[in-house]
């Protein structure tokens, strides 16, 4: 194995302006449909994690935050269904229903991360 050449220039980190320009270019080229679907998937993940169902369990359980993620997902599904079609949002219906059921069960049980906990 050869040693890396000390004269080889290392790539420079992008400046804040270059980074911002790259984000703007990426957003300008990405269809809103793709961003909406990714955002809904993120809300599914966040809600599950905040319900304590993720790898960190009850350590990050916060039912107020879970409720917000569930409600945001529910609202987005409604808009996305009319804007991009029912077939596109159908895969999110079942996870939403499961999250709503889990949230209802947990709020009935109370306990750690119950309704009185967390940043509303």
N, C-alpha and C positions, 0 to 999 in steps of 0.2 A: 504494500500500500504506500502510495506516495504522500508526502506532506503537502498541504495546500500552499500554494505560492503566496508568499507574504505580500507580493505586489498586486494581487488580485483585489480590485476594489470591492468592498462590501456594498450591497444595495442599501440605499438610504431610506429611512422611514419617510413616508409621505408627510407633507406639511398639513396643518389643519385645513388649509384652503384646498389642497389637493384631495384630501379625504372627503371634504364636503362636496366638492365637485364630482367625485366618483359616486357618492350617494345620490346626488341629484340626477346624474346620468342613468344610474341603475333604476331609480324610481320612474324616470321618464320613459324607460324602455320596458318596464314591467306592467302587464295589464292589471287593472284594478281588480279584476276577477281573481287573479293569483294572490294578490295582497290580501283580499278579503278571506279567501280560503285558508291562507296561512295564519291570519289573525284568529279565525275561528278555531283552528287547531291549537293555537297557543292558549286560547281561553279554556278549551277542554283540559289541556295539561295543567294550567294554573288552578282551575277549580278542583281537579283531583288532588293536586299537591296540597292545596289549602284545606281540603277536607281531611288531610292526614293519610291519604291513600298512596302517596309516593314513597320513594326510597327513604326519605327522612322522617316519615311517619308523623307522630304527634308533635315532634319538635317544631314543625312549621304550621301545624294546624291552626287555622284562623277562620272560623265560620263566617264572620262578617266579610272577609275578603273572598271567601268561596262564594258567598251569595252574590257579591258584586260581579264576579267572573261569570257565574251562571246567568245572571240577568243580562249582562253584556252579550253573551253568546246567544241567548234567546232573542234579544232585539236584533242582533246582526243576522240571525237566521231568517227572521221575518223579512227584512229588507233584501237580503241576498236572494231569497226565493223569488221575489218579484223582479229583481234586477238581473240576475244571472241564471235563474231557472231552478225549478224544484229538484231536478235530477242532480244538479251540482251540490245542493245542500243536504240532500237525503242522507248521506253518510254521517251527518252531524246530529240527526234527530235522535237516534238511539243513545249515543253518549250523553246528550242533553238530558234525556229522560232518566238515565241511570244516575247522573249527577244530582238531578232534582230529588230523586228518591233517597239517595244517600244523605243529602243535606237535610231533608225532612226527618229522616231517622235520627240523625245526629242532634238536631235541634230539640227533638222530643226527649232524647236521652240526657241532654245537657253535658256536663263534664268539661274536660280540658278544651280550651279553644271554643267554648260555647258562644252564644250570641253576645254576651257581655264583653268578650275579649276582642282585641284586634283593632286595627285602624279602619274606621268606617269611612 
